[in-house]
Amino acid sequence: MTATPSPFGPSGRRRTAQAAARLAAAGALLAGCASDGSQSALNPKSPDAALIAQLWWWFLGVSAVVLAVVVLVLAVGLLRGRGAQGARPLPESRRWALVVSGGIVAPAVAILGIVVSGLWIGRETGARPTPPDVTVEVAGKLWWWEVRYRDAQGGLIATTANEIHLPVGRMVRLLLLSDNVIHSFWVPNLDGKTDMIPGQVNELWFAPGEAGTYRGQCAELCGVQHALMGFLVVATEPAEFEAWLAHQARPAAEPEGALARRGREVFQQSCARCHTVRGTAARGGQGPDLTHLAGRRTLAAATIPNTRGHLGGWIADPQSIKPGNLMPGFALDPPDLHALLAYLEQLE
């Protein structure tokens, strides 16, 4: 019979050291994946996100203490088990004291602290001051985001897609809804997750605390392209935001040049059934509003950058970029594709 190697022997210590090294390397790799903090709940950029990060650190601290106590008790038991043959077990009263304090009292205190702090933070982040400074309606689609800006009376100001601009320091109310399946709206730097449920409007309130661009993501498995259903939140100073919103409310400018005018004709023939460009006859409602497409940073719900090459590839073969999405490919002749790109690049 082969003897089981002791965890305290040279080989056991070596294996333990190797496992610890692999764990540390994995931790460093995971930390590096979000080193810029652009999509991290531990890099809060709003008061609500700071409270959520505080709760996370509290969870981590309590868990670390509990783990340390468990490992310490386990180590003591293993060391006592390897002691002299004549070592006496702990008295019954001490064993019971250890069980009650370590197995009941300490976990109960830790759980109570976590529950109380979680309830308090939930109440703080769920506060809804009235009226909001900005109201934005966000609808989850398959698999992109429609963004509509509303005035104080609920009237429509502007419509865009996959990119939400907000003013720094102003209270924002997001009206979250879905016309298909359940989605979940999540911008880790700014607030927690809120579900988007068909037939129901949920609200999310927060105030961006610092200018910057923050990535958001659908956090509810919603279909084949759930992983590529991202979006950007662009927080700017209030004056810059107001100028941006006023520009978004305008219809598309007239195309300049013969090539762009030819591209508008191609758009009307090939794209107008699904897309809207305000100021033209294109009134399709299946796909994103493209009135100011050229001013957006990304395409296909933050999947690829908004450049001429990526835009041409997306038009020609969207299924190669996001398989299963609802946009068909278009086998346009090179001159027509070139003209269409020239037109779309002017939709700023």
TORKOL-4160 file (C-alpha; in steps of 0.2 Angstrom, whole numbers, padded with zeros to 4 digits, m for minus):
348
<pt num="1" X="0000" Y="0000" Z="0000"/>
<pt num="2" X="0007" Y="0017" Z="m0005"/>
<pt num="3" X="0007" Y="0029" Z="0010"/>
<pt num="4" X="m0002" Y="0046" Z="0007"/>
<pt num="5" X="0011" Y="0060" Z="0007"/>
<pt num="6" X="0010" Y="0071" Z="0022"/>
<pt num="7" X="0004" Y="0089" Z="0018"/>
<pt num="8" X="0018" Y="0095" Z="0030"/>
<pt num="9" X="0032" Y="0086" Z="0022"/>
<pt num="10" X="0044" Y="0093" Z="0008"/>
<pt num="11" X="0033" Y="0087" Z="m0006"/>
<pt num="12" X="0017" Y="0094" Z="0002"/>
<pt num="13" X="0025" Y="0111" Z="0005"/>
<pt num="14" X="0031" Y="0111" Z="m0013"/>
<pt num="15" X="0014" Y="0108" Z="m0019"/>
<pt num="16" X="0006" Y="0121" Z="m0008"/>
<pt num="17" X="0019" Y="0134" Z="m0014"/>
<pt num="18" X="0015" Y="0130" Z="m0032"/>
<pt num="19" X="m0004" Y="0131" Z="m0029"/>
<pt num="20" X="m0002" Y="0148" Z="m0020"/>
<pt num="21" X="0009" Y="0154" Z="m0035"/>
<pt num="22" X="m0004" Y="0149" Z="m0048"/>
<pt num="23" X="m0018" Y="0157" Z="m0037"/>
<pt num="24" X="m0008" Y="0173" Z="m0036"/>
<pt num="25" X="m0004" Y="0173" Z="m0055"/>
<pt num="26" X="m0023" Y="0170" Z="m0058"/>
<pt num="27" X="m0027" Y="0185" Z="m0047"/>
<pt num="28" X="m0015" Y="0196" Z="m0056"/>
<pt num="29" X="m0022" Y="0191" Z="m0073"/>
<pt num="30" X="m0040" Y="0195" Z="m0067"/>
<pt num="31" X="m0034" Y="0211" Z="m0060"/>
<pt num="32" X="m0026" Y="0216" Z="m0076"/>
<pt num="33" X="m0041" Y="0213" Z="m0086"/>
<pt num="34" X="m0049" Y="0228" Z="m0079"/>
<pt num="35" X="m0034" Y="0238" Z="m0075"/>
<pt num="36" X="m0041" Y="0254" Z="m0083"/>
<pt num="37" X="m0056" Y="0253" Z="m0072"/>
<pt num="38" X="m0068" Y="0257" Z="m0086"/>
<pt num="39" X="m0080" Y="0243" Z="m0081"/>
<pt num="40" X="m0076" Y="0240" Z="m0063"/>
<pt num="41" X="m0088" Y="0241" Z="m0048"/>
<pt num="42" X="m0072" Y="0244" Z="m0038"/>
<pt num="43" X="m0068" Y="0261" Z="m0047"/>
<pt num="44" X="m0084" Y="0270" Z="m0042"/>
<pt num="45" X="m0088" Y="0287" Z="m0051"/>
<pt num="46" X="m0104" Y="0291" Z="m0043"/>
<pt num="47" X="m0110" Y="0292" Z="m0024"/>
<pt num="48" X="m0121" Y="0276" Z="m0027"/>
<pt num="49" X="m0107" Y="0266" Z="m0035"/>
<pt num="50" X="m0096" Y="0271" Z="m0020"/>
<pt num="51" X="m0108" Y="0264" Z="m0008"/>
<pt num="52" X="m0109" Y="0248" Z="m0018"/>
<pt num="53" X="m0090" Y="0247" Z="m0018"/>
<pt num="54" X="m0090" Y="0250" Z="0001"/>
<pt num="55" X="m0102" Y="0235" Z="0003"/>
<pt num="56" X="m0091" Y="0224" Z="m0008"/>
<pt num="57" X="m0075" Y="0228" Z="0003"/>
<pt num="58" X="m0085" Y="0224" Z="0018"/>
<pt num="59" X="m0090" Y="0207" Z="0011"/>
<pt num="60" X="m0072" Y="0204" Z="0007"/>
<pt num="61" X="m0066" Y="0209" Z="0024"/>
<pt num="62" X="m0079" Y="0198" Z="0033"/>
<pt num="63" X="m0075" Y="0183" Z="0021"/>
<pt num="64" X="m0056" Y="0185" Z="0024"/>
<pt num="65" X="m0058" Y="0185" Z="0043"/>
<pt num="66" X="m0070" Y="0170" Z="0042"/>
<pt num="67" X="m0058" Y="0161" Z="0031"/>
<pt num="68" X="m0043" Y="0165" Z="0042"/>
<pt num="69" X="m0052" Y="0158" Z="0057"/>
<pt num="70" X="m0057" Y="0142" Z="0048"/>
<pt num="71" X="m0039" Y="0139" Z="0042"/>
<pt num="72" X="m0032" Y="0143" Z="0059"/>
<pt num="73" X="m0043" Y="0131" Z="0068"/>
<pt num="74" X="m0039" Y="0118" Z="0055"/>
<pt num="75" X="m0021" Y="0121" Z="0056"/>
<pt num="76" X="m0022" Y="0119" Z="0075"/>
<pt num="77" X="m0032" Y="0103" Z="0074"/>
<pt num="78" X="m0019" Y="0096" Z="0061"/>
<pt num="79" X="m0004" Y="0100" Z="0072"/>
<pt num="80" X="m0012" Y="0093" Z="0088"/>
<pt num="81" X="m0016" Y="0077" Z="0078"/>
<pt num="82" X="0003" Y="0075" Z="0074"/>
<pt num="83" X="0008" Y="0078" Z="0092"/>
<pt num="84" X="0014" Y="0066" Z="0105"/>
<pt num="85" X="0004" Y="0050" Z="0108"/>
<pt num="86" X="0000" Y="0055" Z="0125"/>
<pt num="87" X="m0008" Y="0072" Z="0121"/>
<pt num="88" X="m0024" Y="0075" Z="0129"/>
<pt num="89" X="m0040" Y="0081" Z="0119"/>
<pt num="90" X="m0048" Y="0097" Z="0124"/>
<pt num="91" X="m0060" Y="0097" Z="0138"/>
<pt num="92" X="m0078" Y="0095" Z="0134"/>
<pt num="93" X="m0082" Y="0113" Z="0140"/>
<pt num="94" X="m0069" Y="0120" Z="0129"/>
<pt num="95" X="m0074" Y="0111" Z="0114"/>
<pt num="96" X="m0092" Y="0117" Z="0116"/>
<pt num="97" X="m0086" Y="0135" Z="0118"/>
<pt num="98" X="m0076" Y="0133" Z="0102"/>
<pt num="99" X="m0091" Y="0126" Z="0093"/>
<pt num="100" X="m0103" Y="0140" Z="0099"/>
<pt num="101" X="m0091" Y="0154" Z="0097"/>
<pt num="102" X="m0084" Y="0149" Z="0080"/>
<pt num="103" X="m0099" Y="0140" Z="0073"/>
<pt num="104" X="m0113" Y="0150" Z="0079"/>
<pt num="105" X="m0109" Y="0167" Z="0086"/>
<pt num="106" X="m0096" Y="0173" Z="0074"/>
<pt num="107" X="m0105" Y="0168" Z="0058"/>
<pt num="108" X="m0121" Y="0176" Z="0065"/>
<pt num="109" X="m0113" Y="0192" Z="0069"/>
<pt num="110" X="m0105" Y="0193" Z="0052"/>
<pt num="111" X="m0121" Y="0189" Z="0043"/>
<pt num="112" X="m0131" Y="0202" Z="0053"/>
<pt num="113" X="m0118" Y="0215" Z="0049"/>
<pt num="114" X="m0119" Y="0211" Z="0031"/>
<pt num="115" X="m0138" Y="0211" Z="0030"/>
<pt num="116" X="m0139" Y="0228" Z="0040"/>
<pt num="117" X="m0126" Y="0236" Z="0029"/>
<pt num="118" X="m0134" Y="0229" Z="0013"/>
<pt num="119" X="m0151" Y="0235" Z="0018"/>
<pt num="120" X="m0145" Y="0253" Z="0022"/>
<pt num="121" X="m0135" Y="0254" Z="0006"/>
<pt num="122" X="m0150" Y="0248" Z="m0004"/>
<pt num="123" X="m0161" Y="0262" Z="0004"/>
<pt num="124" X="m0148" Y="0275" Z="0000"/>
<pt num="125" X="m0146" Y="0270" Z="m0018"/>
<pt num="126" X="m0164" Y="0268" Z="m0020"/>
<pt num="127" X="m0168" Y="0286" Z="m0015"/>
<pt num="128" X="m0178" Y="0295" Z="m0029"/>
<pt num="129" X="m0177" Y="0314" Z="m0027"/>
<pt num="130" X="m0190" Y="0324" Z="m0038"/>
<pt num="131" X="m0189" Y="0331" Z="m0050"/>
<pt num="132" X="m0174" Y="0323" Z="m0059"/>
<pt num="133" X="m0162" Y="0335" Z="m0069"/>
<pt num="134" X="m0162" Y="0323" Z="m0084"/>
<pt num="135" X="m0174" Y="0309" Z="m0089"/>
<pt num="136" X="m0168" Y="0295" Z="m0101"/>
<pt num="137" X="m0178" Y="0281" Z="m0108"/>
<pt num="138" X="m0168" Y="0265" Z="m0112"/>
<pt num="139" X="m0176" Y="0251" Z="m0121"/>
<pt num="140" X="m0167" Y="0234" Z="m0122"/>
<pt num="141" X="m0168" Y="0227" Z="m0140"/>
<pt num="142" X="m0161" Y="0211" Z="m0148"/>
<pt num="143" X="m0146" Y="0215" Z="m0145"/>
<pt num="144" X="m0144" Y="0233" Z="m0144"/>
<pt num="145" X="m0150" Y="0248" Z="m0134"/>
<pt num="146" X="m0162" Y="0262" Z="m0139"/>
<pt num="147" X="m0160" Y="0278" Z="m0130"/>
<pt num="148" X="m0173" Y="0292" Z="m0129"/>
<pt num="149" X="m0171" Y="0308" Z="m0120"/>
<pt num="150" X="m0187" Y="0315" Z="m0113"/>
<pt num="151" X="m0192" Y="0333" Z="m0107"/>
<pt num="152" X="m0200" Y="0336" Z="m0090"/>
<pt num="153" X="m0218" Y="0333" Z="m0098"/>
<pt num="154" X="m0212" Y="0317" Z="m0106"/>
<pt num="155" X="m0210" Y="0323" Z="m0123"/>
<pt num="156" X="m0197" Y="0316" Z="m0135"/>
<pt num="157" X="m0181" Y="0327" Z="m0137"/>
<pt num="158" X="m0170" Y="0315" Z="m0146"/>
<pt num="159" X="m0167" Y="0297" Z="m0150"/>
<pt num="160" X="m0150" Y="0288" Z="m0151"/>
<pt num="161" X="m0143" Y="0271" Z="m0149"/>
<pt num="162" X="m0130" Y="0261" Z="m0138"/>
<pt num="163" X="m0122" Y="0277" Z="m0131"/>
<pt num="164" X="m0129" Y="0287" Z="m0117"/>
<pt num="165" X="m0123" Y="0305" Z="m0113"/>
<pt num="166" X="m0126" Y="0312" Z="m0096"/>
<pt num="167" X="m0121" Y="0328" Z="m0087"/>
<pt num="168" X="m0109" Y="0327" Z="m0072"/>
<pt num="169" X="m0116" Y="0331" Z="m0055"/>
<pt num="170" X="m0134" Y="0331" Z="m0061"/>
<pt num="171" X="m0147" Y="0318" Z="m0055"/>
<pt num="172" X="m0152" Y="0307" Z="m0069"/>
<pt num="173" X="m0168" Y="0296" Z="m0070"/>
<pt num="174" X="m0167" Y="0281" Z="m0081"/>
<pt num="175" X="m0183" Y="0273" Z="m0087"/>
<pt num="176" X="m0178" Y="0255" Z="m0091"/>
<pt num="177" X="m0189" Y="0244" Z="m0102"/>
<pt num="178" X="m0189" Y="0230" Z="m0114"/>
<pt num="179" X="m0200" Y="0225" Z="m0129"/>
<pt num="180" X="m0194" Y="0207" Z="m0130"/>
<pt num="181" X="m0185" Y="0197" Z="m0116"/>
<pt num="182" X="m0178" Y="0201" Z="m0099"/>
<pt num="183" X="m0162" Y="0211" Z="m0100"/>
<pt num="184" X="m0152" Y="0219" Z="m0086"/>
<pt num="185" X="m0144" Y="0237" Z="m0086"/>
<pt num="186" X="m0127" Y="0238" Z="m0078"/>
<pt num="187" X="m0114" Y="0252" Z="m0078"/>
<pt num="188" X="m0103" Y="0245" Z="m0064"/>
<pt num="189" X="m0094" Y="0262" Z="m0062"/>
<pt num="190" X="m0110" Y="0272" Z="m0059"/>
<pt num="191" X="m0123" Y="0260" Z="m0051"/>
<pt num="192" X="m0129" Y="0243" Z="m0048"/>
<pt num="193" X="m0139" Y="0231" Z="m0059"/>
<pt num="194" X="m0158" Y="0235" Z="m0064"/>
<pt num="195" X="m0168" Y="0222" Z="m0073"/>
<pt num="196" X="m0178" Y="0227" Z="m0089"/>
<pt num="197" X="m0194" Y="0217" Z="m0089"/>
<pt num="198" X="m0206" Y="0217" Z="m0104"/>
<pt num="199" X="m0222" Y="0226" Z="m0099"/>
<pt num="200" X="m0214" Y="0235" Z="m0084"/>
<pt num="201" X="m0204" Y="0251" Z="m0082"/>
<pt num="202" X="m0191" Y="0250" Z="m0069"/>
<pt num="203" X="m0181" Y="0266" Z="m0063"/>
<pt num="204" X="m0163" Y="0269" Z="m0059"/>
<pt num="205" X="m0158" Y="0285" Z="m0051"/>
<pt num="206" X="m0140" Y="0291" Z="m0050"/>
<pt num="207" X="m0128" Y="0306" Z="m0052"/>
<pt num="208" X="m0112" Y="0304" Z="m0062"/>
<pt num="209" X="m0098" Y="0311" Z="m0051"/>
<pt num="210" X="m0084" Y="0313" Z="m0064"/>
<pt num="211" X="m0082" Y="0316" Z="m0082"/>
<pt num="212" X="m0077" Y="0300" Z="m0092"/>
<pt num="213" X="m0083" Y="0286" Z="m0103"/>
<pt num="214" X="m0089" Y="0271" Z="m0094"/>
<pt num="215" X="m0094" Y="0254" Z="m0102"/>
<pt num="216" X="m0110" Y="0246" Z="m0098"/>
<pt num="217" X="m0117" Y="0228" Z="m0101"/>
<pt num="218" X="m0132" Y="0218" Z="m0101"/>
<pt num="219" X="m0131" Y="0207" Z="m0086"/>
<pt num="220" X="m0145" Y="0195" Z="m0089"/>
<pt num="221" X="m0143" Y="0181" Z="m0101"/>
<pt num="222" X="m0155" Y="0187" Z="m0115"/>
<pt num="223" X="m0150" Y="0177" Z="m0131"/>
<pt num="224" X="m0136" Y="0172" Z="m0142"/>
<pt num="225" X="m0128" Y="0189" Z="m0143"/>
<pt num="226" X="m0130" Y="0193" Z="m0124"/>
<pt num="227" X="m0111" Y="0194" Z="m0122"/>
<pt num="228" X="m0110" Y="0207" Z="m0136"/>
<pt num="229" X="m0124" Y="0218" Z="m0129"/>
<pt num="230" X="m0114" Y="0232" Z="m0122"/>
<pt num="231" X="m0115" Y="0251" Z="m0122"/>
<pt num="232" X="m0106" Y="0267" Z="m0117"/>
<pt num="233" X="m0110" Y="0280" Z="m0104"/>
<pt num="234" X="m0102" Y="0297" Z="m0108"/>
<pt num="235" X="m0102" Y="0309" Z="m0094"/>
<pt num="236" X="m0098" Y="0327" Z="m0098"/>
<pt num="237" X="m0099" Y="0344" Z="m0090"/>
<pt num="238" X="m0117" Y="0351" Z="m0090"/>
<pt num="239" X="m0114" Y="0364" Z="m0103"/>
<pt num="240" X="m0106" Y="0351" Z="m0115"/>
<pt num="241" X="m0120" Y="0339" Z="m0112"/>
<pt num="242" X="m0133" Y="0353" Z="m0116"/>
<pt num="243" X="m0124" Y="0357" Z="m0132"/>
<pt num="244" X="m0124" Y="0338" Z="m0137"/>
<pt num="245" X="m0142" Y="0336" Z="m0133"/>
<pt num="246" X="m0147" Y="0351" Z="m0144"/>
<pt num="247" X="m0137" Y="0344" Z="m0158"/>
<pt num="248" X="m0145" Y="0327" Z="m0156"/>
<pt num="249" X="m0162" Y="0335" Z="m0157"/>
<pt num="250" X="m0159" Y="0342" Z="m0175"/>
<pt num="251" X="m0163" Y="0332" Z="m0191"/>
<pt num="252" X="m0149" Y="0326" Z="m0202"/>
<pt num="253" X="m0140" Y="0338" Z="m0212"/>
<pt num="254" X="m0141" Y="0338" Z="m0231"/>
<pt num="255" X="m0127" Y="0328" Z="m0238"/>
<pt num="256" X="m0113" Y="0337" Z="m0246"/>
<pt num="257" X="m0106" Y="0331" Z="m0263"/>
<pt num="258" X="m0112" Y="0320" Z="m0277"/>
<pt num="259" X="m0105" Y="0304" Z="m0269"/>
<pt num="260" X="m0114" Y="0307" Z="m0252"/>
<pt num="261" X="m0131" Y="0312" Z="m0261"/>
<pt num="262" X="m0129" Y="0295" Z="m0271"/>
<pt num="263" X="m0126" Y="0287" Z="m0254"/>
<pt num="264" X="m0142" Y="0294" Z="m0248"/>
<pt num="265" X="m0152" Y="0286" Z="m0262"/>
<pt num="266" X="m0143" Y="0269" Z="m0258"/>
<pt num="267" X="m0148" Y="0271" Z="m0240"/>
<pt num="268" X="m0166" Y="0274" Z="m0245"/>
<pt num="269" X="m0167" Y="0259" Z="m0256"/>
<pt num="270" X="m0158" Y="0247" Z="m0244"/>
<pt num="271" X="m0159" Y="0253" Z="m0226"/>
<pt num="272" X="m0174" Y="0264" Z="m0224"/>
<pt num="273" X="m0186" Y="0250" Z="m0220"/>
<pt num="274" X="m0177" Y="0246" Z="m0204"/>
<pt num="275" X="m0168" Y="0263" Z="m0199"/>
<pt num="276" X="m0173" Y="0281" Z="m0196"/>
<pt num="277" X="m0164" Y="0296" Z="m0202"/>
<pt num="278" X="m0174" Y="0311" Z="m0196"/>
<pt num="279" X="m0176" Y="0324" Z="m0210"/>
<pt num="280" X="m0177" Y="0311" Z="m0223"/>
<pt num="281" X="m0190" Y="0298" Z="m0229"/>
<pt num="282" X="m0182" Y="0284" Z="m0219"/>
<pt num="283" X="m0194" Y="0280" Z="m0205"/>
<pt num="284" X="m0189" Y="0262" Z="m0201"/>
<pt num="285" X="m0191" Y="0256" Z="m0183"/>
<pt num="286" X="m0183" Y="0239" Z="m0182"/>
<pt num="287" X="m0165" Y="0245" Z="m0181"/>
<pt num="288" X="m0156" Y="0260" Z="m0172"/>
<pt num="289" X="m0160" Y="0278" Z="m0176"/>
<pt num="290" X="m0145" Y="0283" Z="m0188"/>
<pt num="291" X="m0148" Y="0302" Z="m0188"/>
<pt num="292" X="m0131" Y="0306" Z="m0180"/>
<pt num="293" X="m0122" Y="0289" Z="m0182"/>
<pt num="294" X="m0105" Y="0297" Z="m0187"/>
<pt num="295" X="m0104" Y="0305" Z="m0169"/>
<pt num="296" X="m0105" Y="0288" Z="m0160"/>
<pt num="297" X="m0089" Y="0280" Z="m0154"/>
<pt num="298" X="m0094" Y="0262" Z="m0158"/>
<pt num="299" X="m0105" Y="0251" Z="m0169"/>
<pt num="300" X="m0116" Y="0235" Z="m0165"/>
<pt num="301" X="m0119" Y="0239" Z="m0147"/>
<pt num="302" X="m0101" Y="0243" Z="m0142"/>
<pt num="303" X="m0094" Y="0228" Z="m0152"/>
<pt num="304" X="m0083" Y="0237" Z="m0164"/>
<pt num="305" X="m0076" Y="0255" Z="m0166"/>
<pt num="306" X="m0085" Y="0267" Z="m0177"/>
<pt num="307" X="m0073" Y="0268" Z="m0192"/>
<pt num="308" X="m0075" Y="0267" Z="m0210"/>
<pt num="309" X="m0068" Y="0250" Z="m0212"/>
<pt num="310" X="m0078" Y="0242" Z="m0198"/>
<pt num="311" X="m0094" Y="0251" Z="m0204"/>
<pt num="312" X="m0091" Y="0244" Z="m0221"/>
<pt num="313" X="m0089" Y="0226" Z="m0214"/>
<pt num="314" X="m0104" Y="0228" Z="m0203"/>
<pt num="315" X="m0115" Y="0233" Z="m0218"/>
<pt num="316" X="m0108" Y="0219" Z="m0229"/>
<pt num="317" X="m0108" Y="0205" Z="m0217"/>
<pt num="318" X="m0115" Y="0208" Z="m0199"/>
<pt num="319" X="m0117" Y="0190" Z="m0196"/>
<pt num="320" X="m0098" Y="0187" Z="m0196"/>
<pt num="321" X="m0097" Y="0200" Z="m0182"/>
<pt num="322" X="m0112" Y="0196" Z="m0171"/>
<pt num="323" X="m0119" Y="0179" Z="m0177"/>
<pt num="324" X="m0138" Y="0178" Z="m0174"/>
<pt num="325" X="m0141" Y="0197" Z="m0174"/>
<pt num="326" X="m0157" Y="0203" Z="m0184"/>
<pt num="327" X="m0148" Y="0214" Z="m0197"/>
<pt num="328" X="m0146" Y="0205" Z="m0214"/>
<pt num="329" X="m0131" Y="0207" Z="m0225"/>
<pt num="330" X="m0131" Y="0218" Z="m0240"/>
<pt num="331" X="m0121" Y="0213" Z="m0256"/>
<pt num="332" X="m0119" Y="0230" Z="m0263"/>
<pt num="333" X="m0108" Y="0234" Z="m0278"/>
<pt num="334" X="m0092" Y="0242" Z="m0273"/>
<pt num="335" X="m0097" Y="0260" Z="m0280"/>
<pt num="336" X="m0114" Y="0259" Z="m0270"/>
<pt num="337" X="m0105" Y="0254" Z="m0254"/>
<pt num="338" X="m0093" Y="0267" Z="m0256"/>
<pt num="339" X="m0107" Y="0280" Z="m0259"/>
<pt num="340" X="m0117" Y="0274" Z="m0244"/>
<pt num="341" X="m0101" Y="0275" Z="m0232"/>
<pt num="342" X="m0098" Y="0293" Z="m0239"/>
<pt num="343" X="m0116" Y="0297" Z="m0234"/>
<pt num="344" X="m0116" Y="0289" Z="m0217"/>
<pt num="345" X="m0100" Y="0297" Z="m0212"/>
<pt num="346" X="m0108" Y="0314" Z="m0214"/>
<pt num="347" X="m0122" Y="0310" Z="m0201"/>
<pt num="348" X="m0114" Y="0318" Z="m0187"/>
